[in-house]
Amino acid sequence: MKLILPIEVADEIKPHLPNDTQFVRADVDGNIDGDATDAEVYFSWLYYIKPTTLQKVLESAPKLRWHQATNAGINNILTPQYLERDIILTNGAGLHAIPIAEFVIAYILFYAKNFPKLYELQAQKSWQRGFRNEELQDKTLLIIGAGGIGQEIAKRAKAFGLKIYGSRRNPQPLPNFDKVVGANEWKALLSEAHYVVIATPLTKETKGIIDAEVFSLMRPDAYLINIARGAIVDEPALLKALQDGEIAGAALDTVFTEPLPPESPLWTQPNIFITPHCSGHSPKSKERAIALFLDNFTRYYNDQPLRNVVDKKAGY
């Protein structure tokens, strides 16, 4: 059996492979250092897989049967060329949930404790008091997408005394959530939510769902936090909502066009906090990714069910 492994970690994985396996290495651009025509396993690494990278790998490996991705969101992987092939896709769901959840809590505290104002006062060398500084106790958090990441967010947010609502395709009671509704029912909860977190995958159904109607239903003191995919948010509608005071602010770790162009008005909108799609970064991501791959490879090698199998029709 032959594998295509990321050049970054191939040598670390090698000692854990059975003796009857071989591997070639692939870099970030999809260049492979050997013959992959008989490879049936592809492990892609902790970077956003470019369409050109994926195309190179697919063309080099006509017998590919299983692809382990390290991304939780796989909308960029499901190209028409990819979908034509009978490839089992498993994703990295769970690998990044903890650092992302911690980032969300940081965003919430950033707003609740008015860090923008504190930074401004420090720059002015001004010892001013009496400005807005809120508690999280009894505030409401709505998590659109109560999957693995959403549940890790809820676990941490609950310790601050927040009331937590969530939505998911198949609603069911979940630990730390006060209410979980169906995927089309969360709009009715917007008027209660002080913080709205987008943690749902990008699919045909979720593209652009955070639109002008959503902003009109939100509280004027509410904050939007997006740690999912930029295309879920209608950015012109977001800008208008912020400029018109329909919502108080937004934290965006992901945007429609990445990297965000210098000329984008998002950069200069005063009540937006932009981070460069880094909420999932952690020194532990590497060891988690390798551990997931090795566990799944053992399952694949022994013809056992794999973890994190993606429903390619649903998109997650």
C-alpha positions as CSV (number, residue, x, y, z in Angstrom):
1,M,0.0,0.0,0.0
2,K,1.3,3.5,-0.9
3,L,0.5,6.7,0.9
4,I,1.0,10.4,0.0
5,L,2.1,12.2,3.2
6,P,2.8,15.8,3.9
7,I,6.4,16.7,3.5
8,E,6.3,18.5,6.9
9,V,5.6,15.3,8.9
10,A,6.3,12.3,6.7
11,D,9.4,11.3,8.6
12,E,7.6,11.5,11.9
13,I,4.8,9.2,10.6
14,K,7.1,6.7,9.0
15,P,8.1,4.7,12.2
16,H,4.4,4.1,12.9
17,L,3.5,2.6,9.5
18,P,3.4,-1.2,8.8
19,N,6.4,-2.7,7.0
20,D,4.4,-3.4,3.8
21,T,3.6,0.3,3.2
22,Q,5.4,2.9,1.1
23,F,5.0,6.6,0.9
24,V,5.8,9.6,-1.2
25,R,5.9,13.2,0.0
26,A,3.7,16.1,-1.1
27,D,4.4,19.8,-0.5
28,V,1.9,22.7,-0.1
29,D,1.7,23.1,-3.9
30,G,0.9,19.5,-4.6
31,N,4.4,18.6,-5.9
32,I,5.1,14.9,-5.1
33,D,8.6,13.6,-4.8
34,G,8.0,10.2,-6.4
35,D,5.5,8.0,-8.2
36,A,2.0,8.3,-6.8
37,T,0.2,6.4,-9.6
38,D,-0.5,3.5,-7.2
39,A,-1.1,5.6,-4.1
40,E,-4.5,5.0,-2.4
41,V,-4.1,7.2,0.7
42,Y,-3.6,11.0,0.9
43,F,-2.9,13.0,4.1
44,S,-3.1,16.7,3.5
45,W,-1.5,19.0,6.1
46,L,-2.5,22.0,8.3
47,Y,-2.9,24.5,5.5
48,Y,-5.7,25.7,3.3
49,I,-5.7,23.3,0.3
50,K,-5.5,25.4,-2.9
51,P,-7.6,24.1,-5.9
52,T,-4.3,23.8,-7.9
53,T,-2.7,21.7,-5.1
54,L,-5.7,19.4,-5.0
55,Q,-5.8,19.1,-8.8
56,K,-2.1,18.1,-9.0
57,V,-2.6,15.4,-6.3
58,L,-5.7,14.0,-8.0
59,E,-4.0,13.9,-11.4
60,S,-0.9,12.2,-9.8
61,A,-2.9,9.6,-7.9
62,P,-5.6,8.0,-10.1
63,K,-6.1,5.1,-7.6
64,L,-6.7,7.4,-4.6
65,R,-9.3,5.8,-2.3
66,W,-9.1,7.8,1.0
67,H,-8.2,11.4,1.8
68,Q,-7.6,12.5,5.4
69,A,-7.8,16.3,5.6
70,T,-6.8,18.3,8.6
71,N,-9.4,21.1,8.0
72,A,-12.8,20.9,9.7
73,G,-14.3,22.9,6.8
74,I,-13.9,21.2,3.5
75,N,-15.8,23.4,1.1
76,N,-12.6,24.2,-0.8
77,I,-11.9,20.4,-1.3
78,L,-15.2,19.5,-2.8
79,T,-14.4,20.6,-6.3
80,P,-16.3,19.1,-9.3
81,Q,-13.1,17.2,-10.2
82,Y,-12.9,15.8,-6.6
83,L,-16.6,14.8,-6.6
84,E,-16.2,12.9,-9.8
85,R,-13.9,10.5,-8.0
86,D,-15.0,7.8,-5.5
87,I,-12.8,9.0,-2.6
88,I,-13.6,8.6,1.0
89,L,-13.0,12.0,2.7
90,T,-12.4,12.3,6.4
91,N,-11.9,15.8,7.9
92,G,-10.1,17.3,10.9
93,A,-13.2,17.9,13.0
94,G,-12.1,18.3,16.6
95,L,-8.5,19.1,15.9
96,H,-9.0,22.9,16.3
97,A,-12.0,23.1,18.6
98,I,-10.2,24.0,21.8
99,P,-8.1,26.9,20.5
100,I,-11.1,28.2,18.5
101,A,-13.3,28.1,21.5
102,E,-10.7,29.9,23.6
103,F,-10.5,32.6,20.9
104,V,-14.3,33.1,20.9
105,I,-14.1,33.6,24.7
106,A,-11.3,36.1,24.1
107,Y,-13.5,38.0,21.6
108,I,-16.4,38.1,24.0
109,L,-14.3,39.4,26.8
110,F,-12.7,41.9,24.5
111,Y,-16.1,43.5,24.0
112,A,-17.6,43.0,27.4
113,K,-14.6,44.5,29.2
114,N,-14.3,47.3,26.6
115,F,-10.6,46.6,25.6
116,P,-10.8,48.9,22.6
117,K,-11.5,51.8,25.0
118,L,-8.7,50.7,27.4
119,Y,-6.2,50.6,24.6
120,E,-7.3,54.0,23.5
121,L,-6.9,55.4,27.1
122,Q,-3.4,53.9,27.4
123,A,-2.3,55.4,24.1
124,Q,-3.6,58.8,25.4
125,K,-1.9,58.3,28.9
126,S,-5.4,59.0,30.3
127,W,-6.4,57.6,33.7
128,Q,-10.1,57.7,33.0
129,R,-12.8,55.7,34.7
130,G,-16.6,55.3,34.5
131,F,-16.9,53.9,31.0
132,R,-18.9,50.8,30.0
133,N,-17.6,47.6,31.5
134,E,-20.0,44.7,31.6
135,E,-20.4,41.3,33.2
136,L,-21.2,38.2,31.2
137,Q,-23.4,36.8,33.9
138,D,-27.0,36.4,32.5
139,K,-26.0,37.6,29.0
140,T,-27.1,35.3,26.1
141,L,-24.9,33.6,23.6
142,L,-26.3,32.1,20.4
143,I,-24.1,29.6,18.6
144,I,-25.1,28.9,15.0
145,G,-23.7,25.4,14.5
146,A,-23.7,23.4,17.7
147,G,-21.2,20.8,16.4
148,G,-17.8,20.0,17.9
149,I,-16.5,23.5,17.9
150,G,-19.8,24.9,19.1
151,Q,-19.9,22.5,22.0
152,E,-16.4,23.5,23.1
153,I,-17.4,27.1,23.0
154,A,-20.5,26.4,25.1
155,K,-18.4,24.4,27.7
156,R,-16.2,27.4,28.3
157,A,-18.9,30.1,28.0
158,K,-21.1,28.3,30.6
159,A,-18.4,29.0,33.3
160,F,-19.0,32.7,32.8
161,G,-22.8,32.4,33.6
162,L,-24.0,32.9,30.0
163,K,-27.3,31.6,28.8
164,I,-26.5,29.6,25.8
165,Y,-28.6,28.8,22.8
166,G,-27.5,26.7,19.8
167,S,-28.7,25.4,16.5
168,R,-28.0,22.3,14.5
169,R,-29.3,20.3,11.6
170,N,-30.7,17.6,14.0
171,P,-31.6,19.4,17.3
172,Q,-31.2,17.5,20.5
173,P,-30.4,18.4,24.1
174,L,-26.6,19.1,24.6
175,P,-24.5,19.7,27.7
176,N,-24.1,23.4,28.6
177,F,-26.8,24.5,26.2
178,D,-30.0,25.9,27.6
179,K,-31.8,25.4,24.3
180,V,-31.0,23.8,21.0
181,V,-33.2,24.4,17.9
182,G,-33.2,23.2,14.3
183,A,-31.0,24.7,11.6
184,N,-33.8,27.0,10.4
185,E,-35.1,28.1,13.8
186,W,-32.3,30.2,15.2
187,K,-33.5,33.5,13.7
188,A,-36.3,33.6,16.3
189,L,-33.6,33.7,19.0
190,L,-31.6,36.7,17.6
191,S,-33.6,39.3,19.6
192,E,-32.3,37.7,22.8
193,A,-28.7,37.2,21.9
194,H,-25.9,39.6,23.1
195,Y,-23.3,37.5,21.2
196,V,-23.9,35.6,18.0
197,V,-21.2,33.1,17.0
198,I,-21.1,31.5,13.6
199,A,-19.7,28.0,13.9
200,T,-21.6,26.2,11.1
201,P,-19.9,24.7,8.0
202,L,-20.1,26.5,4.7
203,T,-22.5,24.7,2.4
204,K,-25.0,25.7,-0.3
205,E,-27.6,26.2,2.4
206,T,-25.4,28.4,4.7
207,K,-23.7,30.6,2.1
208,G,-24.8,34.2,2.8
209,I,-27.3,33.3,5.5
210,I,-26.1,36.1,7.8
211,D,-27.7,38.8,5.7
212,A,-29.6,42.1,6.1
213,E,-32.6,40.4,7.5
214,V,-30.5,38.8,10.2
215,F,-28.9,42.1,11.2
216,S,-32.3,43.7,11.4
217,L,-33.4,41.0,13.9
218,M,-30.3,41.4,16.2
219,R,-30.1,43.5,19.2
220,P,-28.4,46.9,18.7
221,D,-26.0,46.0,21.5
222,A,-25.2,42.6,20.0
223,Y,-21.8,41.4,18.6
224,L,-21.3,39.0,15.7
225,I,-18.4,36.6,15.9
226,N,-17.4,34.5,12.8
227,I,-14.9,31.7,13.2
228,A,-16.4,29.5,10.4
229,R,-16.1,30.7,6.8
230,G,-16.3,34.2,5.4
231,A,-18.9,33.4,2.7
232,I,-21.5,32.7,5.4
233,V,-21.7,36.4,6.0
234,D,-23.1,39.0,3.5
235,E,-20.2,41.5,4.0
236,P,-21.9,44.5,2.4
237,A,-24.9,43.9,4.6
238,L,-22.6,43.6,7.7
239,L,-20.9,46.9,6.9
240,K,-24.2,48.7,6.5
241,A,-25.5,47.2,9.8
242,L,-22.4,48.4,11.6
243,Q,-22.5,51.8,10.1
244,D,-26.3,52.2,10.8
245,G,-25.9,51.0,14.4
246,E,-28.1,47.9,13.9
247,I,-25.5,45.9,15.8
248,A,-22.7,47.0,18.1
249,G,-19.7,45.2,16.5
250,A,-18.2,42.2,14.8
251,A,-15.1,40.0,15.3
252,L,-14.1,38.3,12.0
253,D,-11.5,35.6,12.0
254,T,-12.5,34.7,8.5
255,V,-13.7,36.8,5.5
256,F,-15.0,36.3,2.0
257,T,-11.6,37.0,0.3
258,E,-8.5,35.8,2.1
259,P,-6.0,37.4,2.6
260,L,-8.2,40.4,3.1
261,P,-7.2,43.0,0.4
262,P,-5.7,46.3,1.8
263,E,-8.4,48.3,0.1
264,S,-11.3,46.4,1.8
265,P,-13.5,48.7,3.9
266,L,-13.6,46.1,6.6
267,W,-10.1,47.1,7.7
268,T,-11.1,50.7,8.6
269,Q,-14.6,50.1,10.0
270,P,-14.1,51.1,13.7
271,N,-16.3,48.5,15.3
272,I,-14.8,45.4,13.5
273,F,-12.0,43.4,15.0
274,I,-10.2,41.4,12.3
275,T,-7.9,38.5,12.9
276,P,-6.1,36.6,10.1
277,H,-7.9,33.3,10.2
278,C,-5.7,32.2,13.1
279,S,-8.2,31.2,15.8
280,G,-7.5,27.5,15.2
281,H,-3.7,27.8,15.6
282,S,-2.1,25.9,18.5
283,P,1.2,24.2,19.2
284,K,-0.9,21.1,19.9
285,S,-2.5,21.0,16.4
286,K,0.4,19.1,14.9
287,E,0.3,16.2,17.4
288,R,-3.5,16.0,17.3
289,A,-3.5,15.9,13.5
290,I,-0.8,13.1,13.4
291,A,-2.7,11.2,16.1
292,L,-6.0,11.4,14.1
293,F,-4.3,10.3,10.9
294,L,-2.6,7.3,12.5
295,D,-5.7,6.2,14.2
296,N,-7.7,6.4,11.0
297,F,-4.9,4.8,9.0
298,T,-5.0,1.8,11.4
299,R,-8.8,1.6,10.9
300,Y,-8.4,1.9,7.1
301,Y,-5.6,-0.7,7.0
302,N,-7.7,-3.1,9.0
303,D,-10.9,-2.4,7.1
304,Q,-12.6,-0.8,10.0
305,P,-15.0,2.3,10.1
306,L,-13.1,5.6,9.9
307,R,-13.6,8.6,12.1
308,N,-14.9,12.0,10.8
309,V,-16.2,10.7,7.5
310,V,-17.6,13.6,5.5
311,D,-21.1,13.5,3.8
312,K,-20.0,15.0,0.5
313,K,-23.6,15.8,-0.4
314,A,-24.2,17.7,2.8
315,G,-20.8,19.3,2.7
316,Y,-19.6,18.3,6.1
